[in-house]
Amino acid sequence: MNMQKYHNSDDDYNRWRMQKLADFPGFSDIVVDISDPLKLSVGEDATIRDLLKRAGMAVFRSPPAENTEAAKAMMDGLGESLGLGGRDKNPYSDDDAITPLHVAAGNALKEEGRKLYIPYTDKAISWHTDGYYNPPERYIHTMLLYCVTPAPDGGENSLFDPEIAYIMMRDADPAMIDAMRHPKAMTIPANDIDDAVSRGDETGPVFSFSKKDGSLYMRYSARKKNIIWRDDEVTRRAVTFLENLLSGPDAASSPYMFKYRLAPGEGLICNNVLHTRTAFKDGKDVNEKRLILRGRYNAKIDQ
């Protein structure tokens, strides 16, 4: 979707906006049953691509994997079917660049490092897109989650399409879009708590357009610490607007806000949409400990 073209032309934008809102699905419509994740059927492939275009995401249901290795093989097959190529690796992903999201435990070096970061705890995670601290050449355009084991309680995701966020902000005040497109809109300070993560300050826009196809990209975090916003009045209004859009009193009733708790064999494939996670509580049994596998991709699925 060449959003850059629509951004630059009011007539084109208004036509696209009307179509986008008219075609936006309800939650039940974004759930896709997959018979064999290792090889998508023509119909399953087409449905997923259509939902990525219309809503930025699709929730898929498949027969639960027997174990973690089988789940990883499923993710490999699904990614290959959708033309994603290699995954973006981070210091706490496994060797195959798949990251197990669970409560870090034990004394292994990698587990000790994971304990520094909220995704590897049972705490809630605020609104964000993945890789918001990455440089442009490593922007995360696609994210794949797969549920091996849910927690007995909690661990629900909220999901919001960045294209809808763009529309809502532009409707309210186009000047806020310009502020969020500024090359110094948001800075993530250098990592100074973890020797395994080598990263300096990362400054860039919230909204940008892909040089390849003009599609919209959003990097965002709602966290209050270790984030620096450009210090001007319009940027401050834009930040407040996004906070209210995603977490304000009317957010829960928005027809564009999806909430879902993945079950075994279910997953999320998305254009790195805005998302959260509620706190959760693991059970005592090994089969009651939450394990979500995450794959991040620099490639974008053709839609």
Secondary structure, 3 states (H helix, E strand, C coil): CCHHHHHHCHHHHHHHHHHHHHHCCCHHHHEEECCCCCCCCHHHHHHHHHHHHHHCEEEEECCCCCCHHHHHHHHHHHHHHCCCCCECCCCCCCCCCEEEECCCCCCCHHHHHHCCCHHHCCCCEEEECCCCCCCHHHCCCEEEEEEEECCCEECCEEEECHHHHHHHHHHHCHHHHHHHCCCCCEEECCCCCCCCCCCCCEEECCEEECCCCCCEEECCECCCCCCEECCCHHHHHHHHHHHHHHHCCCHHHCCCCEEECCCCCEEEEECCCEEEECCEECCCCHHHCCEEEEEEECCCCCC
